Amino acid sequence: MKTREDYKSLSLDELKERLGERIEELENLRLQQATHQISNPLRIRFVRRDIARLNTLIHQQATSQKES
């Protein structure tokens, strides 16, 4: 799990790329959970939080670019 400071230095395109990766990872974890093959169920929570964190940073960068 990365923190906000780890993501802050990334560009908008890199943040969107990471968001896509996290969404794909969440889908895989949910599939594993449905088939009872998940090794760490708490990983879902951490990935969901990463997705929310990335969405927030993307929104902040997008609005700051519009204002400039």
URMO-V687485 format. One record per helix or strand of 3 or more residues. SS is the DSSP state (H for helix, E for strand). FROM is the first residue (numbers start at 1). TO is the last residue. If there is no record, write none. Layout:
BEGIN
ss: [SS,SS]
from: [FROM,FROM]
to: [TO,TO]
END
This chain:
BEGIN
ss: [H,H,H]
from: [4,12,42]
to: [8,34,67]
END
